[in-house]
Amino acid sequence: MSIKALTRRARETRYWLGQACLPLWADVGVVRAKGFVSALEMNHRPDDDGPLADDLGHAGMAALFELAPRVGFDPDFGAELAELATAALQGRTPPTLTSEPGPSGARSLAGQCANLRALLLDATRSSSATSDAVAAFDVLMDEYLTPEGGWIAGYDTDGQPSRSDMPAFLGRDVARALGPMLALVEA
């Protein structure tokens, strides 16, 4: 596959973020003036009794909403939500946000995002890496990112979702994988 195929996937990334993911989390995933909810249920609704996100959740959603100006989502509103997430962390030690790729074939959103990010680093130098990045993006979109703008955290050995919700902290992994995809559209 060519860099054109990867660029087409990058446009799909921009559409998913700007038309599905950010609007969903901005609408039902945030408690105004307090921050983001810890997770959305699999039906893309907040758990009415659920707590607010912890430090990692707020940091994850701040990273995601920092992409707002790049995808057509209202940049001022996106910045407001990123600031809200950051404000929820004020007075605390920023969480250490390091994630390593999962084991080969890991059936987790974090592992798939890390895999895509690593492949994207090599995609402009190698046609095989470009092809692998396209395939990794397709897996991410088909298996982990929902058309409504949420995500599935991972799958168990039976192929069922390993969680019954969409945790906010995984917004950071999504942002770290899809940010380089957006750069392809902007180049």
N, C-alpha and C positions, 0 to 999 in steps of 0.2 A: 504494500500500500504506500501511497505517496504522502507527502506533507499536506497535499490538498485534502486527503481524507481526515487527517488530524485537525486541520483547520476547520473542516465542516463539524467535527466533534466539538471543537472549541466554540463554535456558534451555538451548538446545542447546549453547551455549558452555560453560556450567557443567557440563553432563553430560560433554562431551568432555574437558574439563580434569580433572575429578575422577574420572571412571571409566575413562579411556583414557590420556591423555597423562602425567599425573603418576605414576600407577602404573607405566606402562611405564618411564619414565626413572628412577624410584626403584628399580625392580627390576633392570633390566639395564643402565641407563645410568650407573650410579655405581659407583666403586670405593671401598668404605668406607675412611674416614680419609684418602683421597687426592684425591677429587674426581670430577668427571664425565669420562666418556670423550669423546674429541673428536668422535665421530660414531657413530651406529648404522647398520648396514647396512640396505639396503632391505627385508630380511626381518625387521627390527626386533630384530636380535641385535647384540651388540657385536662388533667386529672383535677377535678374540683377541689379535692382535699390535698393535692400534692404540694410539696414545699417549693420554695424558690430554689433556683440553681445554686450550687455551691461555688466556690472560687473557680474550679476548673470549668464548670458550666458557663459561668459568666465570661470567663476568658475565651472559651470556645465560641460563644455567640458574638462576642466583640470582634473576634477575628473574621467570622463569617460576614458580619455587617460592614466591616471595612471594605468589602468587595462591592458594596452597593453602588458607588458612583461609576463603577466600570461595567455595570450590566443593565443600565437603564432604569433601575429602581430609583425612586426619589432620593437624590443624594443627601438632601438636608435631613430627611426622615431617617435614612440609613445611618447618618452620622449621629443623629440624636440617640438612636438605639445603641450604637457602639459606645457612645459616651455614658449612657445609662448603665450598660454592662460594666464599663470601667469604673464608674462611680460606686457600683455595688462592691467593688474590690478595695476601695480606698480605705486606708488605715490598716490594711492587711499586707502581709508579705505576698508579693505576686507569686502565683503558683509556678512551680517548675514545669515547663511544658515541653518535655522531650518525649518523643515517641519514636520507636524504632520499628522498622518493618517486621511484621509478624513472620513466623516460619513460612517457608515456601508452601504455597497452596493454602495459606491461612484463610479460613472462611469468616473473616471479620471485616467490618467496614474500615477500621483503622489499618489493618494489614493491606487491604486493597488500595486504599488511598496512598499509603506509603509506597506501594509497588508502582502505582501510576506516576507518582512524583519522581521516583528514581528513574523510570523509563523516559519521562519527559526531559530529564537532564541530558540524555544521550540522543534524543530523537532528531535533533537538527544535524547530528554528525553521522548518523547511520540509518540506512533504510530499514534494516531489520529491527532496530530499536524503535523506529517510527511505527512500523507494523505492530510491534509488541505493545506500544503505547496506545494505539487505536484499539487493539483487542482488550487491553486493561480498562480503557475508558468504557467500552461496550459492556464489560462485566459490571463495572461500577454502576452504570445507568440501568442496566437490565435487572440486576440482582439486589442492589443496595439502596439506590435512590428512587423514591417513589414519585410518580407523576404529579402528585399533590404537593410535593415539596418537602417531604420528610425523608427518613432513612431507616434502614434496618441495620441494627448493630452487628449482627452476625448470625451464623447458622450453626445449629448443633449437629451431631453426627447423623441424625435422622433427616437432616435437611430442613428442619423447622427453625423459625427465628429463635435465637437464643435469649431474647428479651421480649417482653410484652409491651415495650414502649420505645420511644425515640429519645435517648438522653441528650440534653443540650450540650454536654461537654464534647460530643462528637462533631459539633459544628466546626471546631478547630481543625480536625482532620479533613473534613470536607473542604474547608477554605484552603488548607495547605496543598491539597491535590488539585483543586480547580483554579486556584490563582495562576499557576503556570499555564493552564489551558487558556485562560483569558488573555494571557500575554501573547499567545499566537494570533489572536484576532487583532490585537492592538499593534502588532509588528508591521 
